[in-house]
Amino acid sequence: MLPLPKRLLARLDAAPGGIVAPVDVGAAQAALVAWAEGVGRAVLRQAPGPADGPWLWLPARRRDLEQLPPSSPAPLLLAGHDLLYTAAEWQAALPGQGAEQAAASFAAAGGWPGALPLAQAFPGDPHAHTHPQAHMLLGPLLPPPDLRASARTLAAATWLTPGVAEALGVPQADWAALLDGGWLWPSGPGAAFPVTLRRFLAPLPVPEDVRRAAQALQEGGHTTHAMDTLAEGGAWAEYLDLLAWTTRSAQGEATLRARLGALPPAWRECPPAVYVAGLLARAAHDLGDAHRLYTRALEGLQGSAAGLVHNARGVVRAMTGDVPGALDDFAQAATWPGLTAGEANHNRGTLLVQQGRHAEAEHSLNAAVAAFRAAGDPGREARSLETLGTLQFGRGLLREALSPYRAALALLRDTHPTEAALALLNLAECHLLLGELGEAHARLQEAAAFRHLPGVRGWAGRLQALVALQGGDPAGALEVLGRTTTQDRSLQAEVALLQARAQREQGQPEAARAALAHARPLGLRADLEAALLGEAPLDEVIEAARAEEARLELAAALLERGTPDDLREALGLIQAHGYLPLLNTRAAAPLAALAGDEATRALFPLHLQALGPLRLTHAGRQLGLGDFPTRKSAALLVALALAEHPQPREVLAERFWPGAKNPLASLQTAVYHLRSVFSVPLIASERGLLSLLFPVRSDLAELRGAVSAQDHHRLTELLRPLTASLNVLSDLPTELTEERTQAERVLHDALRLHAEAQPEGDVRRRDALRAAVAADPFDTASREDLIAWHERRGETAQAEQEREALRGVLAALG
């Protein structure tokens, strides 16, 4: 009697209810019966009923399992793999045999209990299934005669699917019967005969069946099973061909050694085998031997297989610094269609990027994308698109980088979530550096859904920190960076670079220098930050940026050096490539003086914050009321900024300097003061009319637009920063009475619309109504709505308190 695996006995003893034996043939069913009888369990040949006590059921077919009634506790369902022996259990079941003999038979049988009698009868013989007595031992496990021909045909493959059965001409009914009867054991999405049974059924499989089965497996994406089938069937020419086309050095030494080790010695000198030996040498980090073996393989290879080896040799040449040789190999490999051309063009493009030959690299990467697309390999197509986007990004061609990043995202979104998230972050960074904040935040929000994935959270945190830095919040950036922990050295360097920038902007140069020491692997970008810290000359950084075609870093460095020629060149780069955030830095302030036409002046809008404390921002400089020489000069600027049309000089002079001896002179002095404050002429005078030279963007205009468009989401964004007492132009209450009245009307309309948009009964509606009342104490409609809100909630005390306040307002209004 065969022993049961020890690991299974514990599960059997712990099963409180029924146990279902596996249908799979040769799965030690007799040993299970002996165990059940020994512990007093009923052994059933028919499906158990609800009243049966502890039992062991031996179904004859898999479909019999449909008769299993529901019961509590649920029965223990055993599969054939639960009865397989480990190597140690196999040896223990072969007393008197040496470890070598037991290991040989175990390797041949895969631990299948049905082969144990054969191993006992023929110690250490891996070919025991060919012995004449094998039929006596394995005969009871064979399929019935009407299925035996189909079983022998299917035994040409080491692993099977219905598609393989169809390719071999086996009727689907026979396939189903062999699976149902347990001769085929389920294995993943397919099935397989126990190894010894398969070899017994087809000791010399028909070569054509082997080839057909392997082709069907390969076409179904089961390359490993296809290779195993070819090796078992002795189809070495086909095995070598498939091995060469599907093997990569990245599969590791163990896999490559096993695949080469399966070859008979006579086949190991064939060119494809020599090529695979080269892959093994590369996996073992012996680049010299890899190069020698690739070269030797090329002497006997022709056609597309030679392209495969040229590509592999090109990689080794690139790794050893032989750039011309590598480029030549890649060029020869790229002449062949399909994946080989894609890989060769991708590798060539990557090498050309490292050499600074960006235009050639772009051409090669585009060719790689096209080759992978034609070959139907979206994963590699996305990889080349990402590399192309990274190339354009590094060259400062941010708009050009958007297209390949978007194309890669479309390919990755549904199948590779981690890579899709990184593509979203790449897109967000491009939009951020182009000043397109809405698009950047949208992509960041999309990427947030993938933050739980390994490798995504850290990069998302880095980009959040960059958003804070671009928004003038270095403290917020440092807070985010402080929470970013990673073992990824690339991310560590990126985090260090942003920490150095944030600390520099906070006026902490020593801390910035300490952080920058960890960002040195980033090359030019780290060198630029060092120059901004005064640690390196800007001249060298500028020359390096020119050599690397790093346009964004070049523009930043030119702004910092700031000679007249530098400023003109920097402005040209900003205009050509859209680096608008650079115009918000203090280094960009002198650029506004170069804005001699309307299109250029449009790059330097005057930002006016009228809600809350007065703030004016222009060309990277932010000013409050205290930064102006007089209140009236500030009021003049705000009045012109909020006016929809040019204003008459005389009207402005009389309005702001009514008691002056010469109001026009006072007006001119104020204009001069404004020019001094901003270091650039802000006001144009033509035909007695004054207007601003630069376009104006104000929070009031945005608020008015959101009210007009009934854009509740935008209203929420605009009103969220406001707290406590909402006021408009409060710093200039007497100087700008007309503008303030109009602005308060806009704010009132915005607050009312915002309150009406909040859900009925939600505290957000209450808070919005309170904000409306705080902004306008005489807003009786909002007070009445607030009373109603409290009453609906049953908050009578609060409702009465608000009602009393309303009575006071009505009394004041008469």
Helices and strands as residue ranges (DSSP letters): H 6-14, E 19-20, H 29-38, E 42-44, E 55-57, G 62-67, E 76-77, G 80-83, H 87-92, H 99-109, G 113-115, H 116-121, G 128-130, H 134-138, G 139-141, H 145-154, H 162-167, H 172-180, E 185-187, E 190-192, H 195-201, H 207-219, H 223-232, H 236-246, G 249-251, H 253-261, G 265-267, H 271-283, H 287-298, H 304-319, H 323-333, H 339-354, H 358-375, H 378-394, H 398-412, H 417-433, H 437-448, H 457-470, H 474-482, H 489-505, H 509-516, G 520-522, H 524-532, H 538-548, H 551-561, H 564-577, G 580-584, G 586-594, H 598-601, E 606-609, E 615-618, E 621-623, G 625-627, H 631-642, E 647-648, H 649-656, H 663-678, E 683-686, E 689-692, E 696-698, H 699-708, H 712-719, H 737-757, H 763-775, H 780-792, H 796-813
